[in-house]
Amino acid sequence: MCATQTESLAEQRIAACSGMLKSGRLNGKPAGVAYALRGLAYLDRGDIAHAIADLNQAIERAPDFAPAYQNRGNAWYARGNYGQALADYDDAIRLDPNSPSPYVNRATLRRDLGNADGALKDYQKAISLGADSARLFGGRGQLYLRQRDYAAAIADFDHAVRLDPRVSNYMLRAQAHEASGALDRALSDYAEAARLDPKDIGTLTAQAAVWAKTGNLDKAIAVYDRAVAIDQNRAITYALRAQAYAQKGDRKHAMADISRALKFSWTVNFLQTRGTIRLDDGDLDGVVHDADAMLKLEPDNAPALALREAALARKKNDADALADLAKERDKSAQDKTVQDKAARDSIDAPAIKQAAKPGKADDKKVASVAKSEENVDRPDKKREKQERSRNEKQKVVRPGDSRKKFVADDKPRYVRAGSEESFRAGGIRFTDIWTERR
């Protein structure tokens, strides 16, 4: 039992190896191998501290036992000590250069550290040594996926699925299809993954996201409904469904879902979603409230500043629109006054000109007549003064004016928060905030 490597039997393996070590019959390298086997059992159980302690004992007693270095490297990797993990993988390869397994482990570490060239060399070396595992091809496929070489990634994931048709491999291939734009194939792989594990919420939310991409929001919402039914306390699912409802234009259900998500988890992302929905609804005070709450959590949050600015700009523009309306009315009245005066002048001018012709009338008499006409307070002039007085009063825009949503030219004077324009400065796009992947 001590030498068995079945993960589900970790407890029995630990007990069996402990019995052998306590017997006192093992010394030197055999004892080192027993410690290495128990260390591996601890690693399978997730007990990293005991695993490292046993593997240290194994290496001390059997310094040429390559698997002890490789498994300790795995333990360091699980703990996040990547430098020590890399050193142990190097030692395992030095001691057993013809074993493909440590090359695969080192390739995985190099891939995660961003050393793509080193990772590809290790993957290729493992393949040349006869390795043909789903883990190898799945790992190299992930590297190709990061490099956006979707054809190569899909080819590796195809191989991985053939070797081991498990959920994780279907999910990886689905992601590659989705990234390449083959959404129908992505949906097919996500559906197969969901069939293999109907209670995997990550699979369902990924599938729903692709339906949303295709524009079929009803199917997206239906898949989110299935995810919510599995776990009604998972905030992210409500937030994702809220986004789908918002895209559909059903802001009532969107608000209900995002408010429910915020009850479970008060986060910047969820507040941003609610603020964006409120902005679309014209609830400008609510937008400012959510933006301020975001800034309390993250004082320099760019989307929060964008939301707040958009709400305040719309409030200012509403007031400006009323002022512009008053100015426009005033200008129209002034133009009408000028036009009326020009019309009167065009009527009166011939008589004055006729009176001023040489030999027809005295110049002084003509001047006297013109001056007397200017001093006459005609009824139409009285109306002009009254109209001008009313227009002057309309120039004042009083606080609390109820016409908040008026825009003179029917074109919004703000950038909608959540749009690509408003969030580009913060490096965040709305459709991107809630996309979930395994």
NUPA-77900 format. One record per residue (C-alpha): chain; x, y, z. Coordinates in steps of 0.1 Angstrom, whole numbers. Layout:
<node fifi="A" x="X" y="Y" z="Z"/>
...
This chain:
<node fifi="A" x="0" y="0" z="0"/>
<node fifi="A" x="29" y="24" z="7"/>
<node fifi="A" x="40" y="23" z="-29"/>
<node fifi="A" x="5" y="28" z="-43"/>
<node fifi="A" x="0" y="62" z="-59"/>
<node fifi="A" x="-38" y="64" z="-61"/>
<node fifi="A" x="-47" y="99" z="-48"/>
<node fifi="A" x="-80" y="87" z="-32"/>
<node fifi="A" x="-60" y="63" z="-10"/>
<node fifi="A" x="-37" y="90" z="4"/>
<node fifi="A" x="-47" y="83" z="41"/>
<node fifi="A" x="-41" y="46" z="38"/>
<node fifi="A" x="-7" y="52" z="20"/>
<node fifi="A" x="4" y="75" z="48"/>
<node fifi="A" x="-5" y="49" z="74"/>
<node fifi="A" x="13" y="21" z="55"/>
<node fifi="A" x="45" y="41" z="50"/>
<node fifi="A" x="45" y="53" z="86"/>
<node fifi="A" x="43" y="17" z="98"/>
<node fifi="A" x="73" y="8" z="76"/>
<node fifi="A" x="93" y="37" z="89"/>
<node fifi="A" x="85" y="30" z="125"/>
<node fifi="A" x="95" y="-6" z="122"/>
<node fifi="A" x="132" y="3" z="122"/>
<node fifi="A" x="139" y="-22" z="94"/>
<node fifi="A" x="146" y="5" z="68"/>
<node fifi="A" x="179" y="24" z="65"/>
<node fifi="A" x="197" y="45" z="39"/>
<node fifi="A" x="182" y="47" z="5"/>
<node fifi="A" x="152" y="23" z="13"/>
<node fifi="A" x="142" y="46" z="41"/>
<node fifi="A" x="147" y="76" z="18"/>
<node fifi="A" x="123" y="61" z="-7"/>
<node fifi="A" x="97" y="54" z="20"/>
<node fifi="A" x="99" y="90" z="31"/>
<node fifi="A" x="95" y="100" z="-6"/>
<node fifi="A" x="64" y="79" z="-10"/>
<node fifi="A" x="49" y="92" z="22"/>
<node fifi="A" x="57" y="127" z="11"/>
<node fifi="A" x="39" y="121" z="-21"/>
<node fifi="A" x="9" y="108" z="-2"/>
<node fifi="A" x="9" y="140" z="19"/>
<node fifi="A" x="11" y="160" z="-13"/>
<node fifi="A" x="-19" y="142" z="-27"/>
<node fifi="A" x="-38" y="150" z="5"/>
<node fifi="A" x="-29" y="187" z="2"/>
<node fifi="A" x="-7" y="187" z="33"/>
<node fifi="A" x="22" y="207" z="18"/>
<node fifi="A" x="41" y="213" z="50"/>
<node fifi="A" x="43" y="175" z="59"/>
<node fifi="A" x="51" y="167" z="23"/>
<node fifi="A" x="81" y="190" z="22"/>
<node fifi="A" x="93" y="177" z="55"/>
<node fifi="A" x="92" y="141" z="43"/>
<node fifi="A" x="108" y="149" z="10"/>
<node fifi="A" x="136" y="167" z="27"/>
<node fifi="A" x="142" y="135" z="47"/>
<node fifi="A" x="141" y="115" z="15"/>
<node fifi="A" x="167" y="136" z="-3"/>
<node fifi="A" x="190" y="135" z="28"/>
<node fifi="A" x="189" y="97" z="28"/>
<node fifi="A" x="187" y="91" z="-9"/>
<node fifi="A" x="203" y="121" z="-27"/>
<node fifi="A" x="203" y="104" z="-61"/>
<node fifi="A" x="166" y="96" z="-60"/>
<node fifi="A" x="152" y="119" z="-88"/>
<node fifi="A" x="114" y="115" z="-80"/>
<node fifi="A" x="120" y="130" z="-45"/>
<node fifi="A" x="134" y="162" z="-61"/>
<node fifi="A" x="105" y="163" z="-87"/>
<node fifi="A" x="78" y="159" z="-60"/>
<node fifi="A" x="94" y="184" z="-37"/>
<node fifi="A" x="95" y="207" z="-67"/>
<node fifi="A" x="57" y="201" z="-70"/>
<node fifi="A" x="53" y="210" z="-33"/>
<node fifi="A" x="73" y="242" z="-37"/>
<node fifi="A" x="52" y="251" z="-68"/>
<node fifi="A" x="20" y="245" z="-48"/>
<node fifi="A" x="32" y="269" z="-21"/>
<node fifi="A" x="43" y="295" z="-46"/>
<node fifi="A" x="81" y="291" z="-41"/>
<node fifi="A" x="88" y="290" z="-78"/>
<node fifi="A" x="126" y="295" z="-75"/>
<node fifi="A" x="130" y="265" z="-53"/>
<node fifi="A" x="106" y="245" z="-75"/>
<node fifi="A" x="127" y="253" z="-106"/>
<node fifi="A" x="159" y="242" z="-88"/>
<node fifi="A" x="144" y="209" z="-78"/>
<node fifi="A" x="131" y="202" z="-113"/>
<node fifi="A" x="166" y="210" z="-126"/>
<node fifi="A" x="181" y="185" z="-102"/>
<node fifi="A" x="155" y="158" z="-112"/>
<node fifi="A" x="164" y="163" z="-149"/>
<node fifi="A" x="201" y="161" z="-140"/>
<node fifi="A" x="197" y="129" z="-122"/>
<node fifi="A" x="173" y="113" z="-147"/>
<node fifi="A" x="176" y="131" z="-181"/>
<node fifi="A" x="156" y="105" z="-200"/>
<node fifi="A" x="124" y="108" z="-179"/>
<node fifi="A" x="99" y="130" z="-196"/>
<node fifi="A" x="79" y="138" z="-164"/>
<node fifi="A" x="103" y="165" z="-149"/>
<node fifi="A" x="105" y="182" z="-183"/>
<node fifi="A" x="67" y="185" z="-183"/>
<node fifi="A" x="67" y="199" z="-148"/>
<node fifi="A" x="95" y="224" z="-156"/>
<node fifi="A" x="77" y="234" z="-188"/>
<node fifi="A" x="45" y="242" z="-168"/>
<node fifi="A" x="65" y="263" z="-144"/>
<node fifi="A" x="83" y="281" z="-172"/>
<node fifi="A" x="50" y="287" z="-190"/>
<node fifi="A" x="35" y="303" z="-158"/>
<node fifi="A" x="66" y="324" z="-153"/>
<node fifi="A" x="63" y="338" z="-189"/>
<node fifi="A" x="93" y="319" z="-203"/>
<node fifi="A" x="75" y="307" z="-234"/>
<node fifi="A" x="106" y="296" z="-253"/>
<node fifi="A" x="119" y="276" z="-224"/>
<node fifi="A" x="85" y="260" z="-219"/>
<node fifi="A" x="81" y="250" z="-255"/>
<node fifi="A" x="116" y="234" z="-255"/>
<node fifi="A" x="107" y="214" z="-224"/>
<node fifi="A" x="74" y="203" z="-239"/>
<node fifi="A" x="91" y="192" z="-271"/>
<node fifi="A" x="118" y="174" z="-252"/>
<node fifi="A" x="92" y="155" z="-232"/>
<node fifi="A" x="74" y="145" z="-265"/>
<node fifi="A" x="107" y="133" z="-280"/>
<node fifi="A" x="112" y="111" z="-250"/>
<node fifi="A" x="78" y="94" z="-256"/>
<node fifi="A" x="55" y="114" z="-234"/>
<node fifi="A" x="19" y="112" z="-247"/>
<node fifi="A" x="-3" y="125" z="-219"/>
<node fifi="A" x="-33" y="148" z="-218"/>
<node fifi="A" x="-15" y="169" z="-192"/>
<node fifi="A" x="14" y="176" z="-216"/>
<node fifi="A" x="-7" y="185" z="-246"/>
<node fifi="A" x="-32" y="204" z="-225"/>
<node fifi="A" x="-3" y="224" z="-210"/>
<node fifi="A" x="13" y="232" z="-243"/>
<node fifi="A" x="-21" y="241" z="-257"/>
<node fifi="A" x="-25" y="267" z="-229"/>
<node fifi="A" x="8" y="282" z="-239"/>
<node fifi="A" x="-3" y="285" z="-275"/>
<node fifi="A" x="-36" y="299" z="-264"/>
<node fifi="A" x="-18" y="327" z="-245"/>
<node fifi="A" x="3" y="334" z="-276"/>
<node fifi="A" x="-30" y="336" z="-296"/>
<node fifi="A" x="-19" y="307" z="-318"/>
<node fifi="A" x="-54" y="293" z="-318"/>
<node fifi="A" x="-49" y="267" z="-345"/>
<node fifi="A" x="-19" y="251" z="-326"/>
<node fifi="A" x="-38" y="254" z="-293"/>
<node fifi="A" x="-69" y="236" z="-307"/>
<node fifi="A" x="-47" y="209" z="-322"/>
<node fifi="A" x="-31" y="202" z="-288"/>
<node fifi="A" x="-65" y="203" z="-270"/>
<node fifi="A" x="-79" y="179" z="-296"/>
<node fifi="A" x="-51" y="155" z="-286"/>
<node fifi="A" x="-58" y="161" z="-249"/>
<node fifi="A" x="-95" y="154" z="-253"/>
<node fifi="A" x="-88" y="121" z="-272"/>
<node fifi="A" x="-64" y="110" z="-245"/>
<node fifi="A" x="-86" y="121" z="-216"/>
<node fifi="A" x="-121" y="134" z="-223"/>
<node fifi="A" x="-126" y="152" z="-190"/>
<node fifi="A" x="-143" y="185" z="-183"/>
<node fifi="A" x="-111" y="205" z="-180"/>
<node fifi="A" x="-99" y="195" z="-215"/>
<node fifi="A" x="-133" y="203" z="-231"/>
<node fifi="A" x="-133" y="237" z="-213"/>
<node fifi="A" x="-98" y="245" z="-226"/>
<node fifi="A" x="-107" y="236" z="-262"/>
<node fifi="A" x="-140" y="256" z="-258"/>
<node fifi="A" x="-120" y="287" z="-248"/>
<node fifi="A" x="-97" y="283" z="-278"/>
<node fifi="A" x="-127" y="280" z="-302"/>
<node fifi="A" x="-143" y="310" z="-285"/>
<node fifi="A" x="-111" y="331" z="-288"/>
<node fifi="A" x="-107" y="322" z="-325"/>
<node fifi="A" x="-143" y="332" z="-332"/>
<node fifi="A" x="-157" y="297" z="-337"/>
<node fifi="A" x="-186" y="303" z="-313"/>
<node fifi="A" x="-207" y="273" z="-324"/>
<node fifi="A" x="-178" y="249" z="-317"/>
<node fifi="A" x="-172" y="267" z="-284"/>
<node fifi="A" x="-209" y="262" z="-274"/>
<node fifi="A" x="-206" y="225" z="-284"/>
<node fifi="A" x="-176" y="220" z="-261"/>
<node fifi="A" x="-191" y="239" z="-232"/>
<node fifi="A" x="-223" y="219" z="-236"/>
<node fifi="A" x="-203" y="186" z="-235"/>
<node fifi="A" x="-185" y="198" z="-204"/>
<node fifi="A" x="-218" y="207" z="-188"/>
<node fifi="A" x="-231" y="172" z="-197"/>
<node fifi="A" x="-201" y="156" z="-180"/>
<node fifi="A" x="-206" y="177" z="-149"/>
<node fifi="A" x="-241" y="192" z="-147"/>
<node fifi="A" x="-233" y="209" z="-114"/>
<node fifi="A" x="-202" y="227" z="-126"/>
<node fifi="A" x="-213" y="264" z="-124"/>
<node fifi="A" x="-182" y="277" z="-142"/>
<node fifi="A" x="-190" y="256" z="-172"/>
<node fifi="A" x="-226" y="270" z="-173"/>
<node fifi="A" x="-215" y="306" z="-169"/>
<node fifi="A" x="-189" y="303" z="-196"/>
<node fifi="A" x="-215" y="288" z="-219"/>
<node fifi="A" x="-240" y="316" z="-211"/>
<node fifi="A" x="-213" y="342" z="-219"/>
<node fifi="A" x="-209" y="327" z="-254"/>
<node fifi="A" x="-247" y="328" z="-260"/>
<node fifi="A" x="-246" y="365" z="-250"/>
<node fifi="A" x="-218" y="370" z="-276"/>
<node fifi="A" x="-240" y="355" z="-303"/>
<node fifi="A" x="-267" y="379" z="-294"/>
<node fifi="A" x="-291" y="352" z="-281"/>
<node fifi="A" x="-296" y="368" z="-247"/>
<node fifi="A" x="-327" y="347" z="-239"/>
<node fifi="A" x="-306" y="315" z="-241"/>
<node fifi="A" x="-278" y="332" z="-220"/>
<node fifi="A" x="-303" y="341" z="-193"/>
<node fifi="A" x="-318" y="306" z="-194"/>
<node fifi="A" x="-283" y="291" z="-188"/>
<node fifi="A" x="-277" y="316" z="-160"/>
<node fifi="A" x="-310" y="304" z="-145"/>
<node fifi="A" x="-296" y="269" z="-143"/>
<node fifi="A" x="-265" y="281" z="-126"/>
<node fifi="A" x="-285" y="301" z="-100"/>
<node fifi="A" x="-306" y="270" z="-93"/>
<node fifi="A" x="-275" y="251" z="-84"/>
<node fifi="A" x="-262" y="277" z="-60"/>
<node fifi="A" x="-285" y="305" z="-50"/>
<node fifi="A" x="-258" y="322" z="-28"/>
<node fifi="A" x="-233" y="328" z="-55"/>
<node fifi="A" x="-230" y="365" z="-61"/>
<node fifi="A" x="-211" y="364" z="-94"/>
<node fifi="A" x="-239" y="344" z="-111"/>
<node fifi="A" x="-264" y="371" z="-103"/>
<node fifi="A" x="-240" y="398" z="-115"/>
<node fifi="A" x="-235" y="380" z="-148"/>
<node fifi="A" x="-272" y="375" z="-153"/>
<node fifi="A" x="-278" y="412" z="-145"/>
<node fifi="A" x="-254" y="421" z="-173"/>
<node fifi="A" x="-274" y="399" z="-197"/>
<node fifi="A" x="-307" y="415" z="-187"/>
<node fifi="A" x="-291" y="450" z="-191"/>
<node fifi="A" x="-279" y="441" z="-226"/>
<node fifi="A" x="-315" y="430" z="-234"/>
<node fifi="A" x="-329" y="463" z="-221"/>
<node fifi="A" x="-347" y="447" z="-192"/>
<node fifi="A" x="-333" y="471" z="-166"/>
<node fifi="A" x="-359" y="461" z="-139"/>
<node fifi="A" x="-346" y="425" z="-137"/>
<node fifi="A" x="-310" y="437" z="-142"/>
<node fifi="A" x="-314" y="460" z="-111"/>
<node fifi="A" x="-329" y="431" z="-91"/>
<node fifi="A" x="-301" y="408" z="-99"/>
<node fifi="A" x="-272" y="432" z="-93"/>
<node fifi="A" x="-288" y="443" z="-60"/>
<node fifi="A" x="-290" y="407" z="-49"/>
<node fifi="A" x="-253" y="402" z="-59"/>
<node fifi="A" x="-244" y="432" z="-38"/>
<node fifi="A" x="-262" y="417" z="-7"/>
<node fifi="A" x="-238" y="388" z="-10"/>
<node fifi="A" x="-207" y="407" z="-19"/>
<node fifi="A" x="-201" y="445" z="-17"/>
<node fifi="A" x="-175" y="449" z="-45"/>
<node fifi="A" x="-163" y="476" z="-68"/>
<node fifi="A" x="-173" y="456" z="-99"/>
<node fifi="A" x="-208" y="450" z="-88"/>
<node fifi="A" x="-213" y="487" z="-78"/>
<node fifi="A" x="-200" y="496" z="-112"/>
<node fifi="A" x="-226" y="474" z="-129"/>
<node fifi="A" x="-254" y="489" z="-108"/>
<node fifi="A" x="-242" y="524" z="-114"/>
<node fifi="A" x="-242" y="519" z="-151"/>
<node fifi="A" x="-277" y="505" z="-151"/>
<node fifi="A" x="-288" y="535" z="-130"/>
<node fifi="A" x="-272" y="559" z="-155"/>
<node fifi="A" x="-292" y="543" z="-183"/>
<node fifi="A" x="-324" y="547" z="-162"/>
<node fifi="A" x="-316" y="584" z="-155"/>
<node fifi="A" x="-312" y="578" z="-117"/>
<node fifi="A" x="-283" y="603" z="-115"/>
<node fifi="A" x="-283" y="606" z="-77"/>
<node fifi="A" x="-281" y="568" z="-76"/>
<node fifi="A" x="-252" y="568" z="-100"/>
<node fifi="A" x="-233" y="593" z="-78"/>
<node fifi="A" x="-241" y="572" z="-47"/>
<node fifi="A" x="-226" y="540" z="-63"/>
<node fifi="A" x="-196" y="559" z="-77"/>
<node fifi="A" x="-189" y="573" z="-42"/>
<node fifi="A" x="-192" y="539" z="-27"/>
<node fifi="A" x="-167" y="525" z="-53"/>
<node fifi="A" x="-143" y="553" z="-44"/>
<node fifi="A" x="-145" y="545" z="-7"/>
<node fifi="A" x="-133" y="510" z="-16"/>
<node fifi="A" x="-107" y="521" z="-42"/>
<node fifi="A" x="-100" y="558" z="-40"/>
<node fifi="A" x="-84" y="560" z="-74"/>
<node fifi="A" x="-108" y="537" z="-93"/>
<node fifi="A" x="-111" y="550" z="-129"/>
<node fifi="A" x="-145" y="535" z="-137"/>
<node fifi="A" x="-159" y="551" z="-106"/>
<node fifi="A" x="-146" y="585" z="-116"/>
<node fifi="A" x="-160" y="580" z="-151"/>
<node fifi="A" x="-194" y="571" z="-137"/>
<node fifi="A" x="-195" y="601" z="-113"/>
<node fifi="A" x="-183" y="625" z="-140"/>
<node fifi="A" x="-210" y="612" z="-165"/>
<node fifi="A" x="-238" y="617" z="-139"/>
<node fifi="A" x="-226" y="652" z="-129"/>
<node fifi="A" x="-221" y="662" z="-165"/>
<node fifi="A" x="-257" y="651" z="-173"/>
<node fifi="A" x="-270" y="671" z="-144"/>
<node fifi="A" x="-251" y="701" z="-156"/>
<node fifi="A" x="-262" y="697" z="-191"/>
<node fifi="A" x="-298" y="695" z="-181"/>
<node fifi="A" x="-295" y="729" z="-164"/>
<node fifi="A" x="-275" y="743" z="-193"/>
<node fifi="A" x="-302" y="731" z="-217"/>
<node fifi="A" x="-328" y="751" z="-199"/>
<node fifi="A" x="-306" y="781" z="-200"/>
<node fifi="A" x="-300" y="776" z="-237"/>
<node fifi="A" x="-338" y="774" z="-242"/>
<node fifi="A" x="-343" y="808" z="-225"/>
<node fifi="A" x="-315" y="823" z="-246"/>
<node fifi="A" x="-330" y="809" z="-278"/>
<node fifi="A" x="-364" y="824" z="-270"/>
<node fifi="A" x="-348" y="857" z="-262"/>
<node fifi="A" x="-328" y="857" z="-295"/>
<node fifi="A" x="-360" y="848" z="-314"/>
<node fifi="A" x="-379" y="877" z="-298"/>
<node fifi="A" x="-350" y="901" z="-306"/>
<node fifi="A" x="-349" y="889" z="-342"/>
<node fifi="A" x="-386" y="894" z="-345"/>
<node fifi="A" x="-382" y="930" z="-332"/>
<node fifi="A" x="-355" y="937" z="-358"/>
<node fifi="A" x="-376" y="923" z="-386"/>
<node fifi="A" x="-407" y="943" z="-375"/>
<node fifi="A" x="-386" y="975" z="-374"/>
<node fifi="A" x="-371" y="967" z="-409"/>
<node fifi="A" x="-406" y="962" z="-422"/>
<node fifi="A" x="-418" y="996" z="-408"/>
<node fifi="A" x="-387" y="1013" z="-422"/>
<node fifi="A" x="-394" y="999" z="-456"/>
<node fifi="A" x="-429" y="1013" z="-455"/>
<node fifi="A" x="-420" y="1047" z="-442"/>
<node fifi="A" x="-389" y="1053" z="-463"/>
<node fifi="A" x="-406" y="1062" z="-496"/>
<node fifi="A" x="-426" y="1090" z="-480"/>
<node fifi="A" x="-396" y="1104" z="-463"/>
<node fifi="A" x="-376" y="1102" z="-495"/>
<node fifi="A" x="-404" y="1118" z="-515"/>
<node fifi="A" x="-406" y="1147" z="-489"/>
<node fifi="A" x="-368" y="1152" z="-491"/>
<node fifi="A" x="-367" y="1156" z="-529"/>
<node fifi="A" x="-354" y="1190" z="-540"/>
<node fifi="A" x="-382" y="1214" z="-550"/>
<node fifi="A" x="-409" y="1193" z="-532"/>
<node fifi="A" x="-405" y="1204" z="-496"/>
<node fifi="A" x="-384" y="1223" z="-471"/>
<node fifi="A" x="-354" y="1203" z="-456"/>
<node fifi="A" x="-362" y="1216" z="-421"/>
<node fifi="A" x="-398" y="1205" z="-424"/>
<node fifi="A" x="-388" y="1170" z="-434"/>
<node fifi="A" x="-364" y="1167" z="-405"/>
<node fifi="A" x="-390" y="1179" z="-381"/>
<node fifi="A" x="-415" y="1153" z="-393"/>
<node fifi="A" x="-390" y="1124" z="-390"/>
<node fifi="A" x="-381" y="1135" z="-355"/>
<node fifi="A" x="-417" y="1137" z="-344"/>
<node fifi="A" x="-423" y="1102" z="-357"/>
<node fifi="A" x="-395" y="1088" z="-336"/>
<node fifi="A" x="-409" y="1102" z="-305"/>
<node fifi="A" x="-443" y="1086" z="-310"/>
<node fifi="A" x="-449" y="1057" z="-286"/>
<node fifi="A" x="-467" y="1034" z="-310"/>
<node fifi="A" x="-488" y="1004" z="-297"/>
<node fifi="A" x="-464" y="979" z="-315"/>
<node fifi="A" x="-434" y="994" z="-297"/>
<node fifi="A" x="-452" y="990" z="-264"/>
<node fifi="A" x="-457" y="953" z="-272"/>
<node fifi="A" x="-420" y="950" z="-281"/>
<node fifi="A" x="-410" y="963" z="-246"/>
<node fifi="A" x="-434" y="939" z="-229"/>
<node fifi="A" x="-420" y="909" z="-249"/>
<node fifi="A" x="-384" y="919" z="-242"/>
<node fifi="A" x="-392" y="921" z="-204"/>
<node fifi="A" x="-407" y="886" z="-205"/>
<node fifi="A" x="-377" y="872" z="-223"/>
<node fifi="A" x="-353" y="888" z="-198"/>
<node fifi="A" x="-371" y="870" z="-170"/>
<node fifi="A" x="-368" y="837" z="-188"/>
<node fifi="A" x="-331" y="839" z="-189"/>
<node fifi="A" x="-329" y="829" z="-152"/>
<node fifi="A" x="-328" y="791" z="-146"/>
<node fifi="A" x="-339" y="785" z="-111"/>
<node fifi="A" x="-326" y="757" z="-89"/>
<node fifi="A" x="-349" y="727" z="-86"/>
<node fifi="A" x="-363" y="731" z="-121"/>
<node fifi="A" x="-384" y="699" z="-127"/>
<node fifi="A" x="-375" y="695" z="-164"/>
<node fifi="A" x="-343" y="675" z="-157"/>
<node fifi="A" x="-342" y="654" z="-188"/>
<node fifi="A" x="-346" y="681" z="-214"/>
<node fifi="A" x="-318" y="683" z="-241"/>
<node fifi="A" x="-323" y="710" z="-267"/>
<node fifi="A" x="-311" y="690" z="-297"/>
<node fifi="A" x="-321" y="655" z="-285"/>
<node fifi="A" x="-285" y="644" z="-284"/>
<node fifi="A" x="-270" y="634" z="-250"/>
<node fifi="A" x="-241" y="656" z="-240"/>
<node fifi="A" x="-223" y="630" z="-220"/>
<node fifi="A" x="-206" y="597" z="-226"/>
<node fifi="A" x="-226" y="568" z="-212"/>
<node fifi="A" x="-206" y="552" z="-183"/>
<node fifi="A" x="-199" y="516" z="-192"/>
<node fifi="A" x="-192" y="524" z="-228"/>
<node fifi="A" x="-158" y="518" z="-244"/>
<node fifi="A" x="-151" y="556" z="-245"/>
<node fifi="A" x="-158" y="563" z="-208"/>
<node fifi="A" x="-138" y="534" z="-194"/>
<node fifi="A" x="-109" y="534" z="-219"/>
<node fifi="A" x="-88" y="556" z="-195"/>
<node fifi="A" x="-93" y="532" z="-167"/>
<node fifi="A" x="-83" y="502" z="-189"/>
<node fifi="A" x="-117" y="485" z="-182"/>
<node fifi="A" x="-145" y="477" z="-206"/>
<node fifi="A" x="-179" y="469" z="-192"/>
<node fifi="A" x="-185" y="437" z="-212"/>
<node fifi="A" x="-152" y="425" z="-200"/>
<node fifi="A" x="-158" y="431" z="-161"/>
<node fifi="A" x="-179" y="399" z="-155"/>
<node fifi="A" x="-166" y="373" z="-181"/>
<node fifi="A" x="-158" y="342" z="-159"/>
<node fifi="A" x="-134" y="313" z="-169"/>
<node fifi="A" x="-121" y="282" z="-151"/>
